[in-house]
Amino acid sequence: MAVATLKSQRVVIVGGSSGMGYAVAEGALSDGAKVVVASSDKAKVDAAVARLGAGASGGVIDVSDEARVAAFFAQVGGFDHLVFTAGEAGLGRAPGPIAQLDFDAAKEGANVRFWGALMTVKHALSAISPTGSITLTDGVLALLPMKGMPLATAFGGAVEHLVKGLAVDLAPIRVNSVCPGLVMTERLAGWPAEMIGQMTARLPLPRAADPAEAAQAFLYLMKGGYTTGQVIVVDGGATLV
């Protein structure tokens, strides 16, 4: 059943210390939820919890290490919704010819974005409500391949198909994904404005998204009780042009 708000519900956000995950935490708190933000960097988690204020708590999780994922969920206690926005900055997603592919760097991307997501789901099942939801994250390159970026397309597509399989396998827990385009997170803070402009000039909405705008898709998927196995695209119309 759909709910009007997240009031009195508990949301765990892996990747919640910055970027879209942090924006989801802010949105969930304003909707009445309690939030647990988690990432691999304790200092960033502590800083995020301090900024979020009342209703927020935090924990450290390394989604590339299954034992640490299991330990995190053994301590976190019961909750209603899981959001996974964790990402990596490794070379596995950077542009470059396949002939020069660094497989160790490529595996880093898969370990976080696919295997890390799956390990997180696996161990979250011991604590998540049977009427709750799981929301993963892929990216618009899953739908719009770019020259030099085949791995980003592959990893994003794998997450989208994982969502469909998990939605059937884990029902009635709902499983969905958000597919964002260019979002002005901290990672993009150092990018030249001219570059951002060139990347977005042809879009129907010719700008990058604010993290709070992308967060709205995650908030809907937590509250949309009749939505499962779906991917919500938040891309400013990139897939139309």
ABEGO torsion letter per residue (X at the ends): XBBABABGBBBBBBGAABEAAAAAAAAAAAAGBBBBBBBABAAAAAAAAAAAEBGBBBBBBBAABAAAAAAAAAAAEBBABBBBABBBABAAABBEBAAABBAAAAAAAAAAAAAAAAAAAAAAAAABBAABBBBBBBBAAAABBBBGAAAAAAAAAAAAAAAAAAAAAAOABBBBBBBBBBBBBAAAAABBAAAAAAAAAABABBBBBBAAAAAAAAAAAAABAABBGBBBBBAGGAAAX
